[in-house]
Amino acid sequence: MEKIEFKELVELGLTEQDAIQMFETMVRARKIDERMWKLNRSGKIPFLVSCQGQEAAQVGAAYALEKGTDYILPYYRDLGVVLHFGQTSRDIMLSAFAKAEDPNSGGRQMPGHYGSRALNIVTGSSPVTTQVPHAVGIALAAKMRQEPLVAYVSFGEGSSNQGDFHEGANFAGIHKLPVILFCENNKYAISTPLSKQLSAKHVADRAIGYGMPGVTIDGIDPLAVYKAVKEARERGLRGDGPTLIEVEVERLVPHSSDDDDKSYRSAEELAELKTRDGVKLFREKLIQMGVLTEETAQAIEAKLEQEVDEATAYAEAAAYDTPENTLRYVYDEGETK
């Protein structure tokens, strides 16, 4: 990562505190994720899909959105996005342990199925890419109601090959809807490499077919991602329509806790990926800029380690839901909460 000056933050309209908050959220996501791997391997939680290697892109994008106004429709890796929008370490751990207090689904869905009406996080489902048409529908409603907001929807590059993506993008382009299509390209759809997924060079190359701008960004730099998403949001609010943003990121770990990526990625490739760890590189960048010192960075990391310890202990001790509540949230109970 090339040397930069503090003026980069100023040009983006960001303060030192903004940059520190971005770093904190990235570290929080990483520490939660690392803890969930340990919990899974010790048999305490059944499953996880990791965000490691994609935190920088996620937090950079989320920071450019307006909390409490915009709607986000995240995909299962988007831990950094939902943490910025207001979910907590405790919330994530309650979901991982499938406890009754899980704010996403009361312990009923797999981890990574985020949802919160209060935080404008629209719940996803296990079939990939179904969130794209939903985001387009929210953007259509916003345009019809003349509400100044955008819908932000994220997905992997494998999902960009699904019909839901193409139908949603086509409709959004035709009607110039305020939606940001955010593709986190980690170059593997589970075990399928990018060369077997796309004939084009970039996912963003598809944008021209839908009458919208398409940009490809290095996703390990949260500030570059912030700039692109901020511009896309402004474009949507002006009535100029959607934007397709592709961020090139690295998946530092297996696809999920049930995957063995050593069966399709070489040791040399896995070692190379670790040189593009956005969390570590942003840490170095902020120290280089004078925004952080080594001591303050370590203090932040220690604070967040303790936060994750406390969240884990709380969630592990929390109660499961009762059998009598099995059908709760499944059928209409005659009351909107």
ABEGO torsion letter per residue (X at the ends): XBBBBAAAAAAAGBBAAAAAAAAAAAAAAAAAAAAAAAAAAAGABABBBBABGAAAAAAAAAAABBBGABBBBBBAABAAAAAAAGBBAAAAAAAAAGBAABAAAGGABBBGBBBBAAAGBBBBBABBGAAAAAAAAAAAAAAAAGBBBBBBBBBBAAAAABAAAAAAAAAAAAAGBBBBBBBBBAGBBGABBAAAABABABAAAAAAAAGBBBBBBBAABAAAAAAAAAAAAAAAAAGAEBBBBBBBBBBABBABAABBAAAABBAAAAAAAAAABAAAAAAAAAAAAGABBAAAAAAAAAAAAAAAAAAAAAAAABBBBBAAAAABGABBAGBBX
